[in-house]
């Protein structure tokens, strides 16, 4: 992949941001590109947002649809084995989009029939069906959240941090458009149907554009970059975030190939003891070497080299007592205590890296859902762009010592309960900032205490 190719893409987008019409650059684009790799789009956005061109994240986000339209019909498809198998995250993702498109089409038909005078006697039933279909479309929140919490962290680990920032910002804009459209549907029949249609179409236009971006750009980046193990991890962590309209009906079991072993070698391995195999596997993991992947594009091949993370065994015996505060605990006991606290705890270290969370409740019951893929992620990347400044402000207050705690509370629509959130600075004996502890608690029960005291056991 030549640098000149990316520079041309970047220059075209800069022209768009400086006010050129899409039509004026389309011809130049078509002259230079027969097929565009989604990886090139990712690299182009990264360079654009990190250059001295003056183009910001907000600029890229505001022209996201223009960019996507520019690439329509030109983006090279990537074929990867297993992705059309039942239960594979890509298969599920596409099936959700298909179901969501179908629900949007049904909403359009219902609103069209609702507006016809001859259907006045049936409007109550039509309205009931309309609200049901809108509630189905509303499940796109689960689809977007899985994308943001599971796809994006892996993308960032491979260096593709610009597309997630842009796409998450557009996701939030779409969420707001849906909120407005749903509110107007709820006001029927008191609102003119024309106003409701206009509001819904404003949402649907952006939503359908996002489906194109997901399937023609985002998934192409993922398919060119992610390993089979990445997809397995995503599949295993998807359930807590839920699905949109459809759910996987089977667990994806990937086909695994063995390479470079003769029949004699296979027999020899079978004869080894399980202990020998475990020791050999451990040595192989500890000596992890850089992996190389060659990716084909219409312009030739390019190579990505990366070193897989090695899972190191803890040198501490988890069942040997260690000094803890005013007593002694084993690591296992400390872990159990943290998991039994009636709080959701998250620890972000002094370098702003999400380092730990406890398992006080199953992931699908968490107030703020956490999954293992988020460990090691920069805290700013764990939040949508619309709240990024608030996150930065909290950490600034805690790090500077201006505050030791920042508290917030809100009534959760999803839970129907009050939630109390505390961000606390963690400092060592010398007062040095070592990180921030977030603890989240559902406090609805406190509002419903039956008396001033209770000291008896029921």
Number of C-alpha atoms within 10 A of each C-alpha: 17 11 8 9 15 19 14 16 20 20 15 21 24 17 14 17 18 10 9 13 12 16 9 12 16 14 10 12 16 13 8 12 16 13 16 23 22 24 21 20 23 21 18 22 23 18 16 23 17 14 11 9 11 12 16 15 19 15 13 23 18 15 13 18 17 16 18 17 15 19 22 13 11 16 20 17 18 17 11 11 10 17 18 14 16 17 20 21 24 20 16 23 23 16 18 21 22 14 16 24 17 14 20 20 13 16 22 17 12 17 21 13 16 21 15 10 9 10 12 12 10 11 20 14 10 18 18 10 16 23 16 14 19 20 14 17 21 18 17 21 18 18 20 21 18 22 21 20 22 23 22 24 23 22 19 16 11 13 12 21 19 22 24 22 21 20 24 21 19 22 21 16 16 20 18 13 20 24 15 16 22 20 13 20 22 15 12 14 13 9 12 12 18 12 13 22 19 12 20 24 17 16 21 20 11 17 23 15 14 22 17 16 21 18 16 21 25 24 20 21 22 22 20 19 18 15 11 17 10 15 22 15 15 22 19 13 20 20 15 17 23 18 21 22 20 17 14 18 9 10 12 19 12 16 8 7 5 6 6 6 10 9 9 9 11 11 11 10 14 11 9 10 9 11 9 11 13 11 11 12 12 15 11 12 15 14 10 12 13 11 10 11 13 11 16 14 18 12 14 9 11 12 10 12 10 11 10 11 11 13 9 9 8 7 6 10 11 15 11 12 15 15 9 11 7 6 8 13 18 17 17 13 15 16 14 14 13 16 17 14 13 13 21 24 21 19 20 24 19 17 11 17 20 22 17 16 21 19 18 18 15 10 16 16 12 16 17 11 14 22 18 12 17 21 17 16 18 18 20 16 20 18 15 19 22 12 10 14 10 11 16 12 11 18 22 13 15 21 20 11 15 9 15 15 17 15 13 10 14 11 14 12 8 7 12 9 15 17 17 17 17 17 22 20 26 20 17 10 6 6 9 13 17 16 22 26 19 19 19 22 16 20 14 15 10 9 9 8 10 9 6 5 7 9 5 5 4 4
